[in-house]
């Protein structure tokens, strides 16, 4: 057994005394620990591992999954077109298909130096609020005050006759972090570069935030976690008094016309998967829905506002239903090597450092989940779905509803070890700055600073064990 394990014995004793039935084990795998999504877990480990239906989905319901997949995968076209079910793209957009950002339902990345557009990376825009009643209403419903000319998202592609909003590039500066044993890691600090702005200068106080597309797996299960369990996690963190203090975002629900718990997006800015999908159709592809019936054009973009549309709405409620079913039922791959000694040592180090305070290992989904396959599942997403202050290094300075400019929702870790297999890269965090998992850990600050400092005292063997555990998820 690895040298790290004896150092974990006091932690093991504390955990077992506190809650014997829920305490994690480090000497062997826990019951069903490999099944990250319960009976919905899938076993495939190749490049299509994120694109499979939940394992407990019946053959008949897999037909709806396949149809939803076709609307998620295939490109939309400019109207008018003979392809009436898929026309209406634009006039301004970032991509023409969902899969272009979420390639094989996986993780996006920043643009390469020679790329013609950003594709799987978006730039969100806003300006500071002035305290007026009109802007307060915008914040209540949008979470931000849009940039007056360019709106809430820069769209770098456009239909013929319409000027794109601009071009996006990312440059990097580097800095080094040193471990206690002398090992050094070089980190990349991104710098956003906008050019060829199509509608004039940005507001002088514009707030910019880079976001890469997150993986699509397990979203229906995250939606099925009871709100009470998420809020209980926040209360438990507050009571623990360790400095980790997760906060629930409260966001606008378009359907219910009220403020509710946020779950989805890098700052938990969307309440439901259906609303997340509708807003992505609108902002990413310029496609209208019954809930968002107007193209994403501002008053300054006359050509955009005058362009031909693909019907009202361009995405029918039936297509939305099928896409929702698809995105709710994408399976989560089962873990690998849960009984491996190095993985178990890394799991212990993960808990010892305090990482599990935010990356909550386990939840049980609600009995009344939106789909029966998602109900009563013991899942292991490794997220509390709460906002945490991650310090100035990761701050974007852009608030979103109740999330501050330095707060981010804890991203789920399930499936993270298959990122390179599925997506062809290992770029992590909200803007893809981290080129591997160790770099991602070393960017943690704010509430996670104590955990990072513990990791910085890990020796080479312990670092390998921690990464082995993360790559097993």
C-alpha positions as CSV (number, residue, x, y, z in Angstrom):
1,X,0.0,0.0,0.0
2,X,1.2,3.5,-0.7
3,X,2.9,5.7,1.9
4,X,0.0,8.2,1.8
5,X,-2.4,5.7,3.4
6,X,-0.9,5.6,6.9
7,X,-1.2,9.4,7.0
8,X,-5.0,9.0,6.3
9,X,-5.7,6.8,9.4
10,X,-6.8,9.7,11.7
11,X,-9.1,11.0,8.9
12,X,-10.6,7.5,8.5
13,X,-11.3,7.3,12.2
14,X,-12.9,10.7,12.3
15,X,-15.1,9.9,9.3
16,X,-16.2,6.5,10.6
17,X,-17.1,7.9,14.0
18,X,-19.1,10.8,12.5
19,X,-21.3,8.8,10.1
20,X,-20.5,5.1,9.8
21,X,-23.2,4.5,7.1
22,X,-22.0,7.3,4.9
23,X,-18.3,7.6,5.5
24,X,-16.1,7.0,2.4
25,X,-13.7,4.0,2.5
26,X,-10.1,4.1,1.5
27,X,-9.1,0.5,2.0
28,X,-11.4,-0.9,-0.6
29,X,-14.1,0.3,-3.0
30,X,-17.5,1.2,-1.5
31,X,-20.6,-0.8,-2.6
32,X,-21.5,0.2,-6.2
33,X,-18.9,2.9,-6.2
34,X,-18.1,2.3,-9.8
35,X,-21.7,3.1,-10.8
36,X,-21.4,6.9,-11.0
37,X,-25.0,7.2,-12.3
38,X,-26.5,4.2,-10.4
39,X,-28.3,1.9,-12.8
40,X,-28.1,4.5,-15.5
41,X,-24.3,4.1,-15.7
42,X,-22.9,3.0,-19.0
43,X,-19.8,0.8,-19.5
44,X,-18.4,2.0,-22.8
45,X,-15.0,3.7,-22.6
46,X,-14.2,4.7,-26.2
47,X,-14.6,8.1,-27.9
48,X,-18.4,7.7,-27.8
49,X,-18.6,7.1,-24.1
50,X,-20.4,10.4,-23.5
51,X,-23.0,9.9,-26.3
52,X,-24.8,6.8,-25.0
53,X,-28.3,6.6,-23.6
54,X,-28.7,5.8,-19.9
55,X,-28.2,2.1,-19.4
56,X,-31.6,1.7,-17.8
57,X,-33.5,3.3,-20.8
58,X,-35.8,0.8,-22.5
59,X,-35.5,0.0,-26.2
60,X,-38.7,1.8,-27.0
61,X,-37.6,5.0,-25.3
62,X,-34.2,4.8,-27.0
63,X,-36.0,5.7,-30.2
64,X,-36.9,9.1,-28.8
65,X,-33.3,9.4,-27.6
66,X,-32.0,8.7,-31.1
67,X,-34.4,11.3,-32.7
68,X,-33.4,13.9,-30.1
69,X,-29.8,13.1,-30.9
70,X,-30.4,13.8,-34.6
71,X,-31.6,17.3,-33.8
72,X,-28.7,17.8,-31.4
73,X,-26.1,16.6,-33.9
74,X,-27.2,17.7,-37.4
75,X,-26.7,21.2,-38.6
76,X,-29.4,23.8,-38.9
77,X,-29.6,25.9,-42.1
78,X,-30.5,29.4,-43.2
79,X,-34.1,30.2,-44.0
80,X,-35.9,29.9,-46.4
81,X,-35.0,26.3,-47.1
82,X,-36.6,23.0,-48.2
83,X,-35.4,21.6,-44.9
84,X,-38.2,23.3,-43.0
85,X,-37.7,21.4,-39.8
86,X,-34.2,22.6,-39.5
87,X,-34.1,26.1,-41.0
88,X,-33.9,29.5,-39.4
89,X,-30.2,29.6,-38.4
90,X,-29.0,33.0,-37.4
91,X,-28.9,35.8,-38.5
92,X,-26.1,36.0,-35.8
93,X,-24.8,32.8,-34.3
94,X,-21.8,31.0,-32.9
95,X,-22.3,27.6,-34.6
96,X,-24.9,25.7,-36.6
97,X,-25.2,22.5,-34.5
98,X,-25.1,21.7,-30.8
99,X,-22.5,19.0,-31.4
100,X,-20.1,21.5,-32.8
101,X,-19.6,22.9,-29.3
102,X,-20.2,19.7,-27.4
103,X,-18.2,17.4,-29.7
104,X,-19.3,13.9,-29.0
105,X,-21.2,15.4,-26.1
106,X,-17.9,16.3,-24.5
107,X,-15.9,19.3,-23.3
108,X,-15.2,22.4,-25.4
109,X,-11.8,24.1,-25.7
110,X,-10.4,27.6,-26.5
111,X,-9.7,28.3,-30.2
112,X,-6.4,27.2,-31.7
113,X,-4.2,30.0,-33.0
114,X,-5.1,29.5,-36.6
115,X,-8.8,28.8,-36.1
116,X,-11.3,30.9,-38.1
117,X,-13.8,31.1,-35.2
118,X,-14.0,30.1,-31.6
119,X,-16.7,27.3,-32.1
120,X,-16.7,25.6,-28.7
121,X,-15.9,28.7,-26.7
122,X,-18.2,31.6,-26.0
123,X,-17.7,35.1,-24.8
124,X,-20.4,36.5,-22.5
125,X,-21.0,40.2,-22.3
126,X,-22.6,42.6,-19.8
127,X,-22.1,46.1,-18.2
128,X,-22.3,47.2,-14.6
129,X,-25.7,48.1,-13.3
130,X,-26.4,51.8,-12.7
131,X,-29.0,51.2,-9.9
132,X,-32.0,52.2,-12.1
133,X,-35.3,50.4,-12.0
134,X,-35.1,49.3,-15.7
135,X,-31.7,47.7,-15.2
136,X,-32.9,46.0,-12.0
137,X,-35.7,44.4,-14.1
138,X,-33.1,43.1,-16.6
139,X,-31.0,41.7,-13.8
140,X,-34.0,39.9,-12.3
141,X,-34.8,38.2,-15.6
142,X,-31.4,37.9,-17.4
143,X,-29.0,38.0,-14.4
144,X,-27.0,40.8,-16.1
145,X,-27.4,44.1,-17.9
146,X,-26.6,43.3,-21.6
147,X,-24.0,45.3,-23.5
148,X,-26.1,47.9,-25.3
149,X,-25.0,47.0,-28.9
150,X,-23.8,43.4,-28.7
151,X,-26.2,41.9,-26.1
152,X,-25.2,39.2,-23.7
153,X,-23.1,37.0,-26.0
154,X,-20.6,37.8,-28.8
155,X,-21.6,35.9,-32.0
156,X,-18.7,35.6,-34.4
157,X,-20.7,34.1,-37.3
158,X,-23.6,35.5,-39.4
159,X,-25.8,34.8,-42.4
160,X,-24.9,36.4,-45.8
161,X,-25.8,40.1,-45.7
162,X,-25.4,40.3,-41.9
163,X,-22.1,41.5,-40.3
164,X,-20.7,39.1,-37.6
165,X,-20.2,40.7,-34.3
166,X,-16.5,40.1,-34.1
167,X,-13.6,37.7,-33.9
168,X,-12.3,36.0,-30.8
169,X,-8.8,35.0,-29.9
170,X,-7.0,34.0,-26.7
171,X,-3.4,34.8,-25.8
172,X,-1.6,33.4,-22.8
173,X,1.0,34.6,-20.3
174,X,2.7,32.0,-18.0
175,X,3.5,31.8,-14.4
176,X,5.1,29.0,-12.3
177,X,3.9,27.3,-9.1
178,X,6.3,25.3,-7.0
179,X,5.5,22.3,-4.8
180,X,7.2,21.8,-1.4
181,X,9.5,19.2,-2.9
182,X,10.7,21.6,-5.6
183,X,8.6,20.3,-8.5
184,X,7.4,23.2,-10.7
185,X,4.3,23.5,-12.8
186,X,3.7,26.2,-15.5
187,X,0.2,27.7,-15.5
188,X,-1.3,29.7,-18.4
189,X,-3.1,33.0,-17.7
190,X,-5.5,33.7,-20.6
191,X,-6.0,37.1,-22.2
192,X,-9.1,37.6,-24.4
193,X,-8.6,39.4,-27.7
194,X,-11.5,40.7,-29.7
195,X,-11.1,42.1,-33.2
196,X,-13.2,43.1,-36.3
197,X,-16.0,44.3,-34.1
198,X,-18.9,44.7,-36.6
199,X,-21.1,47.3,-34.8
200,X,-18.6,49.7,-33.3
201,X,-16.8,49.9,-30.0
202,X,-17.9,48.0,-26.9
203,X,-19.2,49.9,-23.9
204,X,-16.2,51.3,-22.0
205,X,-17.2,49.3,-18.9
206,X,-17.9,46.1,-20.7
207,X,-17.5,42.9,-18.7
208,X,-16.3,39.9,-20.6
209,X,-16.3,36.2,-19.6
210,X,-15.0,33.3,-21.6
211,X,-16.9,30.0,-21.3
212,X,-16.0,26.7,-22.9
213,X,-18.8,24.2,-23.5
214,X,-19.2,21.7,-20.6
215,X,-19.7,18.0,-21.1
216,X,-23.3,16.9,-21.5
217,X,-23.4,13.7,-19.4
218,X,-25.7,13.2,-16.4
219,X,-27.6,16.4,-16.8
220,X,-30.9,14.8,-16.1
221,X,-29.6,13.3,-12.9
222,X,-28.3,16.6,-11.7
223,X,-31.7,18.1,-12.4
224,X,-33.2,15.3,-10.3
225,X,-31.3,16.1,-7.2
226,X,-33.8,17.4,-4.6
227,X,-33.4,21.2,-4.0
228,X,-33.6,20.4,-0.3
229,X,-30.4,18.3,-0.6
230,X,-28.5,21.0,-2.4
231,X,-29.5,23.6,0.2
232,X,-28.7,21.2,3.1
233,X,-25.2,21.0,1.7
234,X,-24.8,24.7,1.8
235,X,-26.1,24.8,5.4
236,X,-23.7,21.9,6.4
237,X,-20.8,23.9,4.9
238,X,-21.8,27.0,6.8
239,X,-22.1,25.1,10.1
240,X,-18.7,23.4,9.6
241,X,-17.0,26.8,9.7
242,X,-14.0,25.8,7.6
243,X,-14.2,28.8,5.3
244,X,-15.9,26.8,2.6
245,X,-19.3,28.3,2.2
246,X,-21.3,27.3,-0.9
247,X,-24.1,29.5,-2.0
248,X,-27.1,28.6,-4.1
249,X,-27.7,30.9,-7.1
250,X,-31.3,32.2,-7.5
251,X,-32.3,32.7,-11.1
252,X,-35.3,33.5,-13.3
253,X,-37.4,30.6,-14.5
254,X,-39.0,31.7,-17.8
255,X,-41.8,29.1,-17.5
256,X,-42.8,29.6,-13.9
257,X,-42.1,33.4,-14.1
258,X,-40.4,33.5,-10.8
259,X,-37.0,33.2,-9.2
260,X,-35.8,29.7,-8.4
261,X,-32.7,27.6,-7.6
262,X,-30.0,27.7,-10.4
263,X,-28.3,24.5,-11.3
264,X,-26.8,24.6,-14.9
265,X,-24.0,26.6,-16.4
266,X,-20.6,27.7,-15.1
267,X,-22.3,30.1,-12.6
268,X,-25.5,28.0,-12.1
269,X,-27.4,30.6,-14.2
270,X,-30.1,28.4,-15.5
271,X,-32.7,26.6,-13.4
272,X,-33.8,23.7,-15.7
273,X,-32.3,21.7,-18.6
274,X,-35.2,22.7,-20.8
275,X,-34.5,26.4,-20.2
276,X,-30.7,25.8,-20.7
277,X,-31.5,24.2,-24.1
278,X,-33.9,27.0,-25.2
279,X,-31.3,29.7,-24.3
280,X,-28.6,27.8,-26.2
281,X,-30.7,27.5,-29.3
282,X,-31.3,31.3,-29.1
283,X,-27.9,32.7,-28.2
284,X,-25.7,30.0,-29.9
285,X,-27.6,29.4,-33.1
286,X,-30.1,32.3,-33.4
287,X,-33.1,30.0,-33.3
288,X,-36.4,31.1,-31.8
289,X,-38.6,29.0,-29.5
290,X,-42.1,29.5,-28.1
291,X,-40.5,30.8,-24.9
292,X,-37.9,33.0,-26.7
293,X,-39.8,34.1,-29.8
294,X,-37.4,36.8,-31.0
295,X,-34.0,36.6,-32.7
296,X,-31.0,37.7,-30.5
297,X,-30.6,41.0,-32.3
298,X,-30.2,44.4,-30.6
299,X,-31.7,47.7,-31.7
300,X,-28.3,48.6,-33.3
301,X,-28.3,45.6,-35.6
302,X,-30.8,46.6,-38.3
303,X,-29.8,43.9,-40.8
304,X,-30.1,41.2,-38.2
305,X,-33.6,42.4,-37.3
306,X,-34.7,42.5,-40.9
307,X,-33.5,39.0,-41.9
308,X,-35.9,36.3,-43.0
309,X,-36.8,33.9,-40.2
310,X,-37.6,30.2,-40.4
311,X,-41.1,30.3,-38.9
312,X,-42.5,31.2,-35.5
313,X,-41.0,29.5,-33.7
314,X,-38.1,28.1,-35.6
315,X,-37.6,25.2,-33.1
316,X,-40.9,23.6,-32.5
317,X,-42.1,22.4,-29.1
318,X,-41.9,18.8,-30.3
319,X,-38.2,19.2,-31.3
320,X,-37.5,20.8,-27.9
321,X,-39.2,17.9,-26.2
322,X,-37.0,15.4,-28.1
323,X,-33.8,17.4,-27.5
324,X,-34.7,17.6,-23.8
325,X,-35.2,13.9,-23.6
326,X,-31.8,13.3,-25.3
327,X,-30.0,15.7,-23.0
328,X,-31.7,14.4,-19.9
329,X,-30.8,10.8,-20.7
330,X,-27.1,10.9,-21.8
331,X,-25.5,8.2,-19.6
332,X,-22.5,8.7,-17.3
333,X,-19.6,6.2,-17.8
334,X,-18.9,3.9,-14.9
335,X,-15.6,4.4,-13.1
336,X,-12.5,2.4,-13.8
337,X,-10.1,0.9,-11.3
338,X,-12.1,1.7,-8.1
339,X,-10.2,-1.1,-6.3
340,X,-6.8,-0.1,-7.5
341,X,-4.4,0.7,-4.5
342,X,-3.1,3.9,-6.1
343,X,-6.7,5.1,-6.9
344,X,-7.8,4.4,-3.3
345,X,-4.8,6.3,-1.9
346,X,-5.6,9.2,-4.2
347,X,-9.2,9.1,-3.0
348,X,-8.0,9.4,0.6
349,X,-5.8,12.4,-0.4
350,X,-8.7,14.0,-2.2
351,X,-10.7,13.9,1.1
352,X,-7.7,14.8,3.3
353,X,-7.1,18.0,1.3
354,X,-10.7,19.0,1.7
355,X,-11.6,18.7,-2.0
356,X,-14.8,16.8,-1.1
357,X,-16.2,19.8,0.8
358,X,-17.2,21.3,-2.6
359,X,-17.0,18.3,-4.9
360,X,-19.6,16.4,-2.9
361,X,-19.3,12.7,-3.9
362,X,-22.8,11.4,-3.6
363,X,-26.5,12.3,-3.8
364,X,-29.7,10.3,-4.2
365,X,-32.1,11.6,-6.9
366,X,-35.7,12.4,-6.2
367,X,-38.5,9.8,-6.4
368,X,-40.5,12.2,-8.6
369,X,-37.7,12.9,-11.2
370,X,-38.8,14.1,-14.6
371,X,-38.1,10.6,-16.1
372,X,-38.5,7.3,-14.3
373,X,-35.0,6.1,-15.2
374,X,-33.6,9.1,-13.3
375,X,-35.6,8.5,-10.1
376,X,-34.1,7.1,-6.8
377,X,-30.6,6.8,-8.2
378,X,-27.6,6.9,-6.0
379,X,-25.3,9.0,-8.0
380,X,-21.7,10.2,-7.6
381,X,-21.3,13.5,-9.5
382,X,-18.6,15.0,-7.2
383,X,-20.3,18.4,-7.1
384,X,-22.5,20.3,-4.7
385,X,-24.0,22.5,-7.5
386,X,-23.3,25.5,-5.3
387,X,-21.4,28.7,-6.0
388,X,-17.9,29.2,-4.4
389,X,-15.6,32.1,-4.4
390,X,-12.5,30.8,-6.2
391,X,-10.3,33.8,-5.7
392,X,-8.9,36.5,-8.0
393,X,-7.0,34.1,-10.2
394,X,-10.1,32.6,-11.7
395,X,-12.4,35.6,-11.3
396,X,-14.0,37.0,-14.5
397,X,-15.4,40.1,-12.7
398,X,-18.9,39.5,-14.2
399,X,-21.8,38.8,-11.8
400,X,-24.7,36.6,-12.9
401,X,-27.8,36.7,-10.9
402,X,-26.5,36.2,-7.3
403,X,-23.1,34.9,-8.4
404,X,-20.3,37.3,-7.9
405,X,-17.5,37.9,-10.3
406,X,-15.3,35.5,-8.4
407,X,-17.8,32.8,-7.8
408,X,-18.3,29.6,-9.9
409,X,-20.5,26.6,-9.6
410,X,-18.6,23.5,-8.5
411,X,-18.3,21.5,-11.8
412,X,-19.2,17.8,-11.6
413,X,-16.1,15.6,-11.9
414,X,-17.8,12.4,-13.2
415,X,-16.4,11.3,-16.5
416,X,-13.4,13.7,-16.2
417,X,-10.9,10.9,-16.7
418,X,-12.3,10.2,-20.2
419,X,-12.0,13.8,-21.4
420,X,-9.0,13.1,-23.7
421,X,-10.6,9.9,-25.1
422,X,-13.8,11.7,-25.9
423,X,-12.8,15.2,-26.7
424,X,-9.2,14.8,-27.8
425,X,-7.7,17.2,-25.3
426,X,-7.3,17.8,-21.6
427,X,-8.2,21.5,-21.2
428,X,-10.1,22.3,-18.1
429,X,-11.8,25.0,-16.1
430,X,-14.4,27.5,-17.4
431,X,-12.1,29.0,-20.0
432,X,-9.9,25.9,-20.8
433,X,-6.8,27.5,-19.4
434,X,-5.7,24.4,-17.5
435,X,-3.9,21.9,-19.9
436,X,-4.3,19.0,-17.5
437,X,-5.9,18.1,-14.2
438,X,-2.9,19.1,-12.0
439,X,-3.0,22.6,-13.5
440,X,-6.7,22.8,-12.8
441,X,-6.1,22.0,-9.2
442,X,-3.4,24.6,-8.9
443,X,-5.7,27.4,-10.2
444,X,-8.0,26.9,-7.2
445,X,-8.0,29.8,-4.8
446,X,-10.4,31.7,-2.5
447,X,-12.4,29.1,-0.5
448,X,-10.3,26.4,-2.1
449,X,-6.9,27.9,-1.2
450,X,-6.4,25.7,1.9
451,X,-7.1,22.6,-0.2
452,X,-4.6,23.8,-2.8
453,X,-2.0,24.5,-0.2
454,X,-2.3,20.9,1.1
455,X,-1.9,19.6,-2.4
456,X,1.3,21.7,-2.8
457,X,2.8,19.7,0.0
458,X,2.1,16.4,-1.7
459,X,5.2,14.6,-2.9
460,X,5.5,12.9,-6.4
461,X,4.0,9.6,-5.2
462,X,1.0,11.4,-3.7
463,X,0.5,13.6,-6.8
464,X,0.4,10.5,-8.9
465,X,-2.2,8.9,-6.6
466,X,-4.4,12.0,-6.6
467,X,-4.3,12.1,-10.4
468,X,-5.0,8.4,-10.6
469,X,-8.1,8.9,-8.5
470,X,-9.3,11.9,-10.6
471,X,-8.7,10.0,-13.8
472,X,-10.8,7.0,-12.5
473,X,-13.9,9.2,-12.2
